[in-house]
Amino acid sequence: MKSEKLELETLLELFYNANDMIFVIDIDNTKIVYANEMFLDKFEYSKKDLETLDISQIRKPLENKPFKQICEDIKKSKKSSTFSKYFSKSGKKYYLESHNSLQRINNKNYVFSISRDITTKIEKEILIEEEINIKISEIENQKIFLDTLLQSNPTAIFYKDKDGKYLGCNKAWEKLTGIDKDSVLNKSVFDVAPNDIAKIYFEQDKKVLSLEQNPQIYQSEVYNKSLDKRFDVVFYKSAYFNSNGEVIGLIGVVIDVTEVIALEKEKEKKEKIIYQQSKMAAMGEMIESIAHQWRQPLSTMTVSASGIKMQKEFGILEDKSLNEFLDAILDSANHLSQTIDDFKNFFKSKKIEEEFDIKNTIKKTLTLLSSKFKNRHIKIIKNIHSVKIYSLQNELIHVILNILNNANDALEETNLKQKLIFVNTKKDKNNLIIEIIDNAGGIKEEYINKIFDAYFSTKDEKKGTGIGLYMSKEIITNHLNGNIKVQNYKLQYKEKNYTGAKFTITLPL
């Protein structure tokens, strides 16, 4: 045995100073029979230690294959490559990449191994792998968090790829559509929705994915398959991108607005009823005004007709007198006709925005009520400026009439010798301001915050329905995009102090 070892040492002396670790193993007993200086230094062994050193003492196979199995493989293929973990005498760990070959010397089989220390490389790879595993774990945790967030969200959410195919959805979307997630994966809108709705979805998706319209909001419908029912919804869609800034899909949020739309329709229906009631109430006021407006012309026509008849009977009717009587009748008839046109225009239901001068509009409105105010000894003090506005003129006239009629009713309840209504207009930056003020004493503090409520009235049932001012606020805020407010106001007129209600209308120009 000693002579064999010497023979091997003589043969391998050439490799003793090599940069790679070279060692020889006896296949039969797995003893290391030779190792070069690089090997001995690395693993902290002496040549004497080799007399008893077994490969299994320092090698831990990473591939879970014992050395004897490797030896059997080498016998078959004559060579092999292994990647193993080794430990030095002091326990220091190394990773070696070995190229092994079978050598037969003196009728014995030996494994001739040339190994290279790849510890630094492997430790870097292990570190990178650990970092990758940490990142993967973080990504998985984020994915779990986002999926939990998505599934627990009460709003319906879905997402698609760049071809418009469904990639996923949450439980709220499943409930809204009556379709489970597995049934929509990789499906198009035409696979999950009726054709008429699917066409809308498809066209809207194209706009988002092409960035023609991103983000996107629109109203449409959703068909619930399990309920066989359609719901009104609003879609919010947005494209999402990869790290290169390329569109890779879209995400959508669906909000069920069925109840909201139903409530809006019900509200609109009620408003139409209230508006009609307001119109009817205003019509009653107008009929009273018509009576006042017509009283004088009718009286003139009656007197003229009686004069013609009387002078005719006495045979004293002259052409000049006849013409004067007839002119008076024609003038009165024209006045009646104009009055009819004025009131007819007020009751037209058209809601067309037009440009008009507020000065002319208020003049027209005051004309409708002039006879009523004159008969009740109400004086109108005007401070009106010419301001052009683009809005709904008839709607605004309706509001001004309501406020003026309320001022008239309030003044009727007083014993004032001087009954006053002030009408002011002015331009303030980008707004038109209209002020209507009376001197009727103001509104009780407990009523002033309710004055615009529907069916609230400070008058008795014979005089008020409580819809005029409510409708006025609805018109100003919802139809004319303005604002209306009321306050008690102290004023002075001809050195006398008064208190009254002040209505302020603000309209955008």
C-alpha positions as CSV (number, residue, x, y, z in Angstrom):
1,M,0.0,0.0,0.0
2,K,2.9,2.3,0.9
3,S,4.7,1.6,-2.4
4,E,1.5,2.4,-4.3
5,K,1.1,5.7,-2.6
6,L,4.7,6.7,-3.3
7,E,4.2,5.7,-6.9
8,L,1.1,7.9,-7.1
9,E,2.9,10.8,-5.4
10,T,5.7,10.5,-7.9
11,L,3.2,10.5,-10.7
12,L,1.3,13.5,-9.4
13,E,4.2,15.6,-8.1
14,L,3.7,17.6,-11.3
15,F,0.3,18.9,-10.0
16,Y,1.4,19.8,-6.5
17,N,1.9,23.5,-7.2
18,A,-1.2,23.8,-9.4
19,N,-3.6,26.7,-8.8
20,D,-6.6,24.3,-8.7
21,M,-7.2,21.8,-5.9
22,I,-6.2,18.4,-7.1
23,F,-6.8,15.2,-5.0
24,V,-7.2,11.5,-5.6
25,I,-9.6,9.2,-3.9
26,D,-9.5,5.5,-3.6
27,I,-12.8,4.2,-4.8
28,D,-12.8,1.1,-2.6
29,N,-12.4,2.8,0.7
30,T,-13.1,6.5,-0.2
31,K,-9.8,7.6,1.4
32,I,-8.0,10.6,0.0
33,V,-4.7,9.1,-1.1
34,Y,-3.2,12.3,-2.6
35,A,-3.9,16.1,-2.4
36,N,-1.9,19.0,-3.7
37,E,-0.7,22.0,-1.7
38,M,-3.7,24.1,-2.7
39,F,-6.1,21.5,-1.3
40,L,-4.1,21.0,1.9
41,D,-3.8,24.8,2.5
42,K,-7.5,25.4,1.8
43,F,-8.7,22.6,4.2
44,E,-6.0,23.0,6.8
45,Y,-4.6,19.5,6.6
46,S,-1.1,18.1,6.5
47,K,0.2,15.3,4.3
48,K,0.2,13.1,7.3
49,D,-3.5,13.7,7.9
50,L,-4.2,12.2,4.5
51,E,-3.3,8.8,5.9
52,T,-6.7,8.7,7.7
53,L,-8.7,11.3,5.8
54,D,-12.0,10.1,4.3
55,I,-13.8,12.2,1.6
56,S,-17.0,11.9,3.6
57,Q,-15.4,13.8,6.5
58,I,-15.1,17.0,4.5
59,R,-17.7,16.7,1.7
60,K,-21.5,17.3,2.0
61,P,-23.2,16.7,-1.4
62,L,-25.6,19.5,-2.4
63,E,-27.3,17.1,-4.9
64,N,-28.0,14.6,-2.1
65,K,-25.9,12.0,-3.8
66,P,-23.3,10.2,-1.7
67,F,-19.8,9.8,-2.9
68,K,-20.1,6.0,-3.5
69,Q,-23.0,6.7,-5.9
70,I,-20.9,9.2,-7.7
71,C,-18.2,6.6,-8.0
72,E,-20.6,4.1,-9.5
73,D,-21.6,6.8,-12.0
74,I,-18.0,7.4,-12.9
75,K,-17.4,3.7,-13.4
76,K,-20.1,3.8,-16.1
77,S,-19.2,7.1,-17.9
78,K,-15.5,7.3,-16.9
79,K,-16.1,11.0,-15.8
80,S,-18.4,13.4,-14.0
81,S,-18.8,16.9,-12.7
82,T,-20.0,17.6,-9.2
83,F,-21.0,20.6,-7.2
84,S,-20.5,20.1,-3.4
85,K,-20.1,21.7,-0.1
86,Y,-16.8,21.1,1.8
87,F,-15.7,21.9,5.3
88,S,-12.1,22.6,6.4
89,K,-10.6,21.1,9.6
90,S,-11.7,24.2,11.5
91,G,-15.2,24.0,10.1
92,K,-14.9,26.7,7.5
93,K,-17.4,26.2,4.6
94,Y,-16.4,26.1,0.9
95,Y,-18.2,25.4,-2.3
96,L,-16.3,23.4,-4.9
97,E,-17.0,22.7,-8.5
98,S,-15.2,19.4,-9.4
99,H,-14.4,17.6,-12.6
100,N,-13.8,13.9,-11.9
101,S,-12.4,11.1,-14.0
102,L,-11.7,7.4,-13.4
103,Q,-8.1,6.4,-13.4
104,R,-6.8,2.8,-13.0
105,I,-3.4,2.5,-11.5
106,N,-1.7,-0.7,-10.4
107,N,-5.0,-2.5,-11.0
108,K,-6.9,-0.2,-8.7
109,N,-9.5,2.4,-9.5
110,Y,-9.1,5.9,-8.4
111,V,-11.1,9.1,-8.8
112,F,-8.9,11.9,-10.0
113,S,-10.6,15.2,-9.1
114,I,-9.7,18.7,-10.2
115,S,-11.7,21.2,-8.1
116,R,-12.1,25.0,-8.1
117,D,-13.2,27.1,-5.2
118,I,-16.5,28.9,-6.2
119,T,-17.5,29.9,-2.7
120,T,-17.5,33.7,-3.4
121,K,-19.6,33.1,-6.5
122,I,-22.0,30.8,-4.8
123,E,-22.4,33.0,-1.7
124,K,-23.3,35.9,-4.0
125,E,-25.8,33.7,-5.9
126,I,-27.2,32.6,-2.5
127,L,-27.4,36.2,-1.4
128,I,-29.1,37.2,-4.7
129,E,-31.4,34.2,-4.4
130,E,-32.3,35.2,-0.8
131,E,-33.0,38.8,-2.0
132,I,-35.1,37.4,-4.9
133,N,-37.0,35.2,-2.5
134,I,-37.6,38.2,-0.1
135,K,-38.8,40.2,-3.1
136,I,-41.0,37.4,-4.3
137,S,-42.4,37.0,-0.8
138,E,-43.0,40.8,-0.6
139,I,-44.7,40.7,-4.0
140,E,-46.8,37.7,-2.9
141,N,-47.8,39.6,0.3
142,Q,-48.7,42.7,-1.8
143,K,-50.7,40.5,-4.2
144,I,-52.6,39.0,-1.3
145,F,-53.2,42.4,0.2
146,L,-54.4,43.9,-3.1
147,D,-56.6,40.9,-3.8
148,T,-58.1,41.2,-0.2
149,L,-58.6,44.9,-0.8
150,L,-60.2,44.2,-4.2
151,Q,-62.5,41.5,-3.0
152,S,-63.6,43.4,0.2
153,N,-64.4,46.6,-1.8
154,P,-68.2,47.0,-1.9
155,T,-67.8,48.7,-5.4
156,A,-67.8,46.5,-8.4
157,I,-64.3,46.4,-10.0
158,F,-63.0,44.5,-13.1
159,Y,-59.8,44.5,-15.1
160,K,-59.0,43.5,-18.7
161,D,-55.9,42.9,-20.9
162,K,-55.0,45.1,-23.9
163,D,-57.3,43.1,-26.2
164,G,-60.3,43.8,-23.9
165,K,-60.4,40.3,-22.5
166,Y,-61.4,40.0,-18.8
167,L,-58.5,39.1,-16.5
168,G,-60.4,39.3,-13.2
169,C,-63.1,41.0,-11.1
170,N,-64.2,41.2,-7.4
171,K,-67.2,39.8,-5.6
172,A,-69.1,43.0,-5.9
173,W,-68.8,42.8,-9.7
174,E,-70.0,39.1,-9.6
175,K,-73.0,40.2,-7.5
176,L,-73.9,43.1,-9.8
177,T,-73.7,41.1,-13.0
178,G,-74.8,37.7,-11.7
179,I,-71.7,36.1,-13.3
180,D,-68.9,34.3,-11.4
181,K,-65.2,35.2,-12.0
182,D,-64.3,31.9,-13.6
183,S,-67.0,32.3,-16.3
184,V,-65.5,35.6,-17.6
185,L,-61.8,35.0,-17.5
186,N,-60.3,35.5,-21.0
187,K,-63.8,36.3,-22.3
188,S,-64.8,39.4,-24.3
189,V,-67.7,41.7,-23.5
190,F,-69.8,40.0,-26.2
191,D,-69.5,36.7,-24.2
192,V,-70.9,38.2,-21.0
193,A,-73.4,41.0,-21.9
194,P,-76.3,41.4,-24.3
195,N,-75.3,42.6,-27.7
196,D,-76.7,46.1,-27.4
197,I,-74.8,46.8,-24.1
198,A,-71.7,44.9,-25.3
199,K,-71.3,47.2,-28.3
200,I,-71.2,50.2,-26.0
201,Y,-68.6,48.5,-23.7
202,F,-66.5,47.6,-26.7
203,E,-66.4,51.0,-28.2
204,Q,-65.7,52.7,-24.9
205,D,-62.9,50.2,-24.1
206,K,-61.3,51.0,-27.4
207,K,-61.2,54.7,-26.5
208,V,-59.5,54.0,-23.2
209,L,-56.9,51.5,-24.6
210,S,-56.0,53.8,-27.4
211,L,-55.7,56.7,-24.8
212,E,-58.2,58.7,-26.9
213,Q,-60.3,59.0,-23.7
214,N,-58.3,58.2,-20.5
215,P,-59.6,58.2,-17.8
216,Q,-63.2,57.7,-18.9
217,I,-66.6,58.2,-17.3
218,Y,-69.9,57.4,-18.8
219,Q,-73.4,56.1,-17.9
220,S,-74.8,52.9,-19.3
221,E,-76.5,49.7,-18.1
222,V,-75.4,46.4,-16.6
223,Y,-77.4,43.2,-17.3
224,N,-77.7,40.8,-14.3
225,K,-77.8,37.3,-15.8
226,S,-79.1,35.6,-12.7
227,L,-81.9,38.2,-12.0
228,D,-82.6,38.8,-15.8
229,K,-82.6,42.5,-15.0
230,R,-80.9,45.6,-16.1
231,F,-79.4,48.2,-13.8
232,D,-78.4,51.8,-14.4
233,V,-74.6,52.3,-13.7
234,V,-71.8,54.7,-14.1
235,F,-68.4,53.4,-15.4
236,Y,-65.1,54.8,-14.4
237,K,-62.3,53.3,-16.6
238,S,-58.6,53.9,-16.8
239,A,-55.7,52.3,-18.7
240,Y,-52.7,50.7,-16.9
241,F,-49.2,50.5,-18.2
242,N,-46.0,48.3,-18.0
243,S,-42.6,49.6,-16.9
244,N,-42.0,50.8,-20.5
245,G,-45.0,53.0,-20.5
246,E,-47.0,50.7,-22.8
247,V,-50.7,50.1,-22.3
248,I,-51.3,46.6,-21.2
249,G,-54.9,46.7,-20.1
250,L,-57.6,48.7,-18.3
251,I,-59.3,48.7,-14.9
252,G,-62.9,49.6,-14.4
253,V,-65.1,50.6,-11.5
254,V,-68.9,50.2,-11.8
255,I,-71.3,52.2,-9.6
256,D,-74.9,51.1,-9.4
257,V,-77.0,54.3,-9.7
258,T,-80.4,52.7,-10.3
259,E,-81.9,53.9,-7.1
260,V,-80.4,57.4,-7.6
261,I,-81.9,57.7,-11.0
262,A,-85.2,56.4,-9.8
263,L,-85.2,59.0,-7.0
264,E,-84.2,61.7,-9.5
265,K,-87.1,60.7,-11.8
266,E,-89.4,60.8,-8.8
267,K,-88.1,64.1,-7.7
268,E,-88.4,65.5,-11.3
269,K,-92.0,64.2,-11.4
270,K,-92.8,65.9,-8.0
271,E,-91.1,69.1,-9.2
272,K,-93.2,69.1,-12.3
273,I,-96.3,68.8,-10.2
274,I,-95.2,71.6,-7.8
275,Y,-94.1,73.7,-10.8
276,Q,-97.6,73.2,-12.3
277,Q,-99.2,74.2,-9.0
278,S,-96.9,77.2,-8.9
279,K,-98.0,78.2,-12.4
280,M,-101.6,77.7,-11.5
281,A,-101.1,79.9,-8.4
282,A,-99.4,82.5,-10.5
283,M,-102.2,82.2,-13.1
284,G,-104.6,83.2,-10.3
285,E,-102.5,86.2,-9.5
286,M,-102.3,87.0,-13.2
287,I,-106.1,86.8,-13.7
288,E,-106.4,89.4,-10.9
289,S,-103.9,91.5,-12.6
290,I,-105.7,91.1,-15.9
291,A,-108.9,92.3,-14.3
292,H,-107.1,95.4,-13.1
293,Q,-105.4,95.9,-16.5
294,W,-108.7,95.6,-18.4
295,R,-110.8,97.7,-16.1
296,Q,-109.8,101.0,-17.5
297,P,-109.8,100.0,-21.3
298,L,-113.2,98.3,-20.9
299,S,-114.5,101.4,-19.1
300,T,-113.2,103.6,-22.0
301,M,-114.8,101.3,-24.6
302,T,-118.1,101.3,-22.7
303,V,-118.2,105.1,-22.4
304,S,-117.2,105.5,-26.1
305,A,-119.9,103.1,-27.3
306,S,-122.5,104.7,-25.0
307,G,-121.5,108.2,-26.4
308,I,-121.9,107.0,-30.0
309,K,-125.3,105.5,-29.3
310,M,-126.6,108.5,-27.3
311,Q,-125.4,111.1,-29.9
312,K,-126.9,108.9,-32.7
313,E,-130.3,108.8,-30.9
314,F,-130.4,112.6,-30.5
315,G,-129.1,113.1,-34.1
316,I,-126.1,115.1,-33.0
317,L,-123.4,112.5,-33.9
318,E,-120.7,114.2,-36.0
319,D,-118.0,112.5,-38.0
320,K,-115.3,114.1,-35.8
321,S,-116.9,112.8,-32.6
322,L,-117.5,109.4,-34.2
323,N,-113.8,109.1,-35.2
324,E,-112.7,110.1,-31.7
325,F,-115.0,107.5,-30.1
326,L,-113.8,104.9,-32.6
327,D,-110.1,105.8,-32.0
328,A,-110.6,105.5,-28.2
329,I,-112.3,102.0,-28.7
330,L,-109.4,100.9,-31.0
331,D,-106.7,102.1,-28.6
332,S,-108.4,100.3,-25.8
333,A,-108.8,97.1,-27.9
334,N,-105.1,97.3,-28.8
335,H,-104.2,97.7,-25.1
336,L,-106.3,94.6,-24.3
337,S,-104.7,92.7,-27.1
338,Q,-101.2,93.7,-25.8
339,T,-102.1,92.7,-22.3
340,I,-103.3,89.2,-23.6
341,D,-99.9,88.8,-25.4
342,D,-97.9,89.8,-22.3
343,F,-99.7,87.3,-20.1
344,K,-99.7,84.6,-22.8
345,N,-95.9,84.9,-23.2
346,F,-95.5,84.4,-19.5
347,F,-97.4,81.2,-19.5
348,K,-95.5,79.7,-22.5
349,S,-93.7,76.5,-21.4
350,K,-90.6,77.0,-23.6
351,K,-87.3,76.7,-21.8
352,I,-84.9,78.1,-24.3
353,E,-81.9,80.1,-23.2
354,E,-81.6,83.5,-24.9
355,E,-79.8,86.8,-24.4
356,F,-81.9,89.5,-22.9
357,D,-81.5,92.8,-21.1
358,I,-82.5,92.6,-17.4
359,K,-83.8,96.2,-17.6
360,N,-86.4,95.3,-20.2
361,T,-87.3,92.1,-18.4
362,I,-88.0,93.8,-15.1
363,K,-89.9,96.5,-17.0
364,K,-92.0,93.9,-18.7
365,T,-92.6,92.1,-15.3
366,L,-93.7,95.3,-13.6
367,T,-96.1,96.1,-16.4
368,L,-97.9,92.8,-15.7
369,L,-98.5,94.0,-12.1
370,S,-98.8,97.8,-12.6
371,S,-102.5,98.0,-12.3
372,K,-102.6,95.8,-9.2
373,F,-100.0,97.9,-7.5
374,K,-101.6,101.2,-8.5
375,N,-105.0,100.0,-7.2
376,R,-103.4,99.1,-3.9
377,H,-101.4,102.3,-3.6
378,I,-98.1,100.5,-3.7
379,K,-95.2,102.6,-5.0
380,I,-92.4,100.9,-7.0
381,I,-88.9,102.6,-6.6
382,K,-86.6,101.4,-9.3
383,N,-82.8,101.5,-9.6
384,I,-82.3,99.3,-12.6
385,H,-79.2,99.2,-14.8
386,S,-79.0,97.7,-18.3
387,V,-77.2,94.3,-18.0
388,K,-77.3,91.7,-20.7
389,I,-77.6,88.0,-19.6
390,Y,-77.9,84.7,-21.4
391,S,-80.5,82.6,-19.5
392,L,-84.1,81.5,-19.3
393,Q,-86.1,84.8,-19.4
394,N,-89.6,83.3,-18.7
395,E,-88.3,81.3,-15.7
396,L,-86.7,84.5,-14.3
397,I,-89.9,86.5,-14.8
398,H,-91.8,83.7,-13.0
399,V,-89.5,84.1,-10.0
400,I,-89.6,87.9,-9.9
401,L,-93.4,87.8,-10.1
402,N,-93.5,85.4,-7.2
403,I,-91.4,87.7,-5.0
404,L,-93.3,90.8,-6.1
405,N,-96.7,89.1,-5.3
406,N,-95.3,88.1,-1.9
407,A,-94.3,91.7,-1.2
408,N,-97.8,92.8,-2.3
409,D,-99.5,90.3,0.1
410,A,-97.2,91.4,2.9
411,L,-97.9,95.1,2.4
412,E,-101.7,94.4,2.2
413,E,-101.5,93.1,5.8
414,T,-100.0,96.5,7.0
415,N,-101.6,99.8,7.8
416,L,-98.7,101.8,6.3
417,K,-99.5,105.0,4.6
418,Q,-96.5,104.6,2.4
419,K,-96.3,101.1,0.9
420,L,-93.0,100.6,-0.9
421,I,-91.3,98.0,-3.1
422,F,-87.7,98.7,-4.2
423,V,-86.3,96.9,-7.3
424,N,-82.5,97.2,-7.8
425,T,-80.2,95.6,-10.3
426,K,-76.4,95.8,-10.6
427,K,-73.4,93.9,-12.0
428,D,-70.9,92.5,-9.6
429,K,-67.8,91.0,-11.3
430,N,-69.3,88.1,-13.3
431,N,-72.7,88.1,-11.7
432,L,-76.0,89.9,-12.1
433,I,-77.5,90.9,-8.7
434,I,-81.3,91.6,-8.4
435,E,-82.7,92.9,-5.2
436,I,-86.4,93.2,-4.3
437,I,-87.1,94.9,-1.0
438,D,-90.4,95.8,0.7
439,N,-91.2,97.8,3.8
440,A,-93.8,95.5,5.2
441,G,-92.0,94.9,8.5
442,G,-89.9,91.8,7.6
443,I,-90.3,88.1,8.3
444,K,-90.6,86.5,11.7
445,E,-87.3,85.0,12.8
446,E,-88.9,81.6,13.4
447,Y,-90.1,81.5,9.8
448,I,-87.2,83.0,7.9
449,N,-85.2,79.8,7.6
450,K,-88.2,77.9,6.3
451,I,-89.4,80.5,3.8
452,F,-88.1,78.4,0.8
453,D,-89.5,75.1,2.0
454,A,-92.2,73.4,-0.1
455,Y,-95.7,74.0,1.2
456,F,-94.6,76.4,3.9
457,S,-96.5,79.6,4.1
458,T,-97.0,82.5,6.5
459,K,-100.3,83.4,4.9
460,D,-103.7,81.9,5.6
461,E,-104.9,79.1,3.3
462,K,-107.0,81.4,1.2
463,K,-103.9,83.5,0.2
464,G,-101.0,81.1,0.0
465,T,-100.1,77.5,-0.9
466,G,-96.4,77.6,0.1
467,I,-95.1,76.6,-3.3
468,G,-94.3,80.0,-4.9
469,L,-91.0,80.7,-3.1
470,Y,-90.0,77.0,-3.0
471,M,-90.4,76.9,-6.8
472,S,-88.6,80.2,-7.1
473,K,-85.5,78.7,-5.3
474,E,-85.7,75.6,-7.5
475,I,-85.8,77.6,-10.6
476,I,-82.9,79.9,-9.5
477,T,-80.6,77.1,-8.2
478,N,-81.4,74.2,-10.6
479,H,-82.5,75.9,-13.8
480,L,-80.6,79.2,-13.8
481,N,-77.5,78.0,-11.9
482,G,-77.8,80.9,-9.5
483,N,-78.5,81.6,-5.8
484,I,-81.4,83.2,-3.9
485,K,-81.5,84.3,-0.3
486,V,-83.8,86.4,2.0
487,Q,-83.1,88.5,5.0
488,N,-84.7,91.1,7.2
489,Y,-83.5,94.5,6.1
490,K,-83.6,98.0,7.6
491,L,-84.0,100.9,5.1
492,Q,-84.7,104.6,5.0
493,Y,-86.9,106.4,2.5
494,K,-87.6,110.1,2.7
495,E,-86.2,110.4,6.2
496,K,-88.4,107.6,7.5
497,N,-87.0,104.3,8.8
498,Y,-88.6,101.0,7.8
499,T,-87.9,97.3,8.1
500,G,-88.8,94.8,5.4
501,A,-87.8,91.6,3.6
502,K,-85.0,91.7,1.1
503,F,-84.7,89.0,-1.5
504,T,-81.4,88.9,-3.4
505,I,-81.0,86.9,-6.6
506,T,-77.5,86.2,-7.9
507,L,-77.1,84.9,-11.5
508,P,-73.9,84.1,-13.4
509,L,-73.3,86.2,-16.5
